[in-house]
Amino acid sequence: MRCLSRLPLTPVLVPLTLLFLAACEGTLPPLRGKAEVGRDAYAVFVGGSGISSDLYAVRGDGGPAIPLTYTPVAELAPALAPNGGSVAFLRARSLRDSTPATIWLLNLLSGADRELRLPKGAGAPRQVGWSRNGGSLVVRAEGGLYRLDAPPAKPEPRLVPEAERVAAESSLAVLLGNPVFARVVPCQTAGELCVAGDSGAPGFLARGAQQAVRWGPDSVALLIGETVEIRPLGRGRPRRLAWSQLPENPRQMTFFEGRP
């Protein structure tokens, strides 16, 4: 599907399209020559209209946005694996309906993607995240909270037991620090984000930010319009990500901090 979407299917180009598909039957690593997967720091985000959005990447030190997907349907809610090698995301129902309907996994090393199916009765997925060790994914769906084993294991989706629910919910949260000492939550006032610890009232974080993102163990990033402001959790001055060639309406960012 990713290869087909790169070429318009006009009669003149059909033979060329077939040759192209034969050459890339699989796919191409989307970050090849742009970032070293699993080592460099990079963010993945959604860009484009609500009906036809794609996934993009940008290096952690800034630069141009790099397209990762080219499908005509909306792709949403990405979540990078802890090792940076894969990104899980939701794909929309159809060309006319941007409601999330399926869960997909894109391998950033090979460019291959695959669908991960929930059991019948689970309903549509709403959010996906990873366990801290990358061994499983957690999916919030209409029918409840599910855990799936990460590839190369078989997914084998199952409902999260009540005793494991708190740990599973943390896979979907924005956690701060290492060790973790707080999480980002909506404030009582609309349009504001707060930081909540294990005790005490939540503290104010930001106003007007559409999203907060864990930016490694010592920082949090705020997505404010087309601006990414990176704030240290301790001492230090905030800085802005110098990114460029952005798609329309960048949003829903996830970050891999890189490895030395």
N, C-alpha and C positions, 0 to 999 in steps of 0.2 A: 504494500500500500504506500509506503514512504517513497519508493522509487517512482511508482505511477504518478504520484502527485507532483513530481517535479517537471513533468512534460505535459503540455496540452494535447489531448487526444483528438487532434484533427486528422482527417484522412491522409493529408500529405505526410504527417509525422508518424503514422502508425508503423511503418517498417522500421523507422529509426527508434521508435519506442520499444519495439520488440527486441532490437539489438541491445538497447540500453538495459532492458530488464535482464537479458541473458548475461550481461556483463556484471550486473550488480545484484543478482538474484539474492539474495540476502540483502545486504545493505552495506553502507559505508560508515565507519566510525565518525559520528558527527563532530567530535572535537579534535579530530586528527589534524596536527599542525597548529592547533590553537591553544591547547592545554594538555598536560600529561595527566591522564585519568588516574585518580587514586593518589596522586602526589600533589599537584597544584591545587590551590584554593579556587573554587568557582561557585557561583550561584546559578540556580535554574529558576526561571520565572515564566509566567504566562503573559503573552502579548497578543493584541488584536481585538477584534470585536467580540461581543458575547456569543455570537452565532458561529464565528469562524476564528477561533483563537488557536495559537500554536505555543509550543514550548521553546524557550530561548535560554542561552547560557551567557554568562559574562564572567571573566576572570575576577578573582578576588581583589586584584590590584587595579581593576578597571579596564576600559577598552571597549571595542565595539560589541554589540549584541550578536550572538552566534545562533542561527536557527538550528533547532534540534529536530523538529517535526514539520511536516508539510501537508498534513491531511486536511481535507475540506471541512471536517466536523470540528467542534470545539474540544480542546484538550485543556484540562483544568487541574488545580490542586496538586502540584507536584510535591514529592517528598524524596530527597536524596538519601540513599543508603549511607550508613555510617562510614563505609569504606570508600564512598564516592564513586563506585563502579556502576551503579544503576540508579535510575530514578523511577519511582512508582508514580502513577498519575491516574486521573479519571478521564474517560472519553465520553462525549455526549451521545445522546440517543440517535440523532439524525441531523441532516443538513438544516432542518427547520426547527429543531428543538435542542437547545443547549443544556438541557437537564442532564447531569451525569448519569450514565447508565451502566458502564463497564469499567473494570480495573485493568490497567496495563502496566507492564514493566519494560522499560527501555534500557538495554545494556549499552553503556556509553563506550565500552571497549570495542564491541563488535558492530554496534548499530542495530542489532536484532531486537525486535519487540515481541511480546507475547501477552495474551490475555490471561488473567487470573479470575476464575469464576467462583462466585459465591453459591451456596446451596439454594435450591428452590425455596421460596418463601422468605428469603433474606431481604428482598426489596432492593431498591436502588442504593448504590454507595454514595456517601456524602463526604467522607474524609478518609485519607489513608496515611499511615505513618509506619515507622520502623521501630523494632525493639532496639535497645542500646547496643546489643552485640551484633545486630544485623541478621540474626538467625530467623526472624519472623517478621511479618507485617501485621498491623492492626488496622481493621477497616470498620469505620462507623457507618452502618447502613440503616435503612428504614426499619428493618426488623431486629436490630440490636447491634452488639459489638462482637466482631469476629476476629479470630486469629488465623493466619495462613503461614505455613512454613515457606521460607524464602528459597528460590532456586539455588542449587540444582535439585533440592528435595521436592517431592510432590507437594503441592499447596495444602491439600487436606483441610479445607476450612472448617472451623468449628466455633460455636458460641463461646465467648469468654466466660468462665465460671465467675460467680459473684466474688469469690475469695481472691481472684486475680484481676478484678476490674480496675482497682486503683492503679496497679502497675501498667495495665494496658492503656488506661486513659493518659498516662504520662507520655506514652509514645506519640500522642496527638497534640501534646501541649508544647508551648515555647518555654523551655527550661533554661535557667540562667546559672552560670558558675560551674566550677569543677573543683570539688564536689558541688552538686546542685544545691542552691540555697533558696531559690525562689522561682516563680513562674509568672508569665505575663497573663493578665486577665483583663476583661473589660471593666472599667470603672462604673460606678452607679450612674454617673453623668454620661449621657450619650456622646459618642465621639472622642472619648478619652480612654487611655490605656493606663493600667495600674500594675504594680508588682506586688504579688502576694507571697509571703513566706509561710512557714509552718505555724506561726503564731502572730498575733497582732493584726491590726487593720491594714488593708492593702495601701501601699504608698503610690503616689502619683508618678507616672512615667512620661506621658506625652499627650498632647492634644492635637487632633487633626490628622493623626497618623492612621493610614488604612491598615497597617500591619506592623507587628514587631517580629524580628527574626533573630534567632540565636546566631551570633557571629563569632563562633569559636568560644572557648571557655571564659574569656575575659571581657567580652563586649556584647552589645545588643545593637542591632540595626533597625532603624525605623524607616518604613517606606511612606513617604509623604509626597503624593503626586508622582512626579518623575524623579524625585530626589531620594537618594538613600543616605541617611545620616547614621554614621557608626559611632556609638557612644561607648567609651570604656566603662566597665562596672566599678572600677576604682578610680584612682587619680588619672588625669590626662584630659586632653581636649578632644571634643568630637571632631570627626572629619567626614568628608563627603566622598562617595564613590564616584570617580570620574568615568562614567560610562557614556557611550555614544551609539548612534545609529539605532535608536530605540524603536520598537514597534509601537503601535497605538496602545495606549492604556496599559502600561506594564503593571503587574500585580502578582499576588500569590507567590512570593519568593521563598526559596529554600536554599540553604547554604552548606557547603562542604568546606571545612576549615583547612584541608590539606594536611600533608604529612611531610616531615623533614626528610 
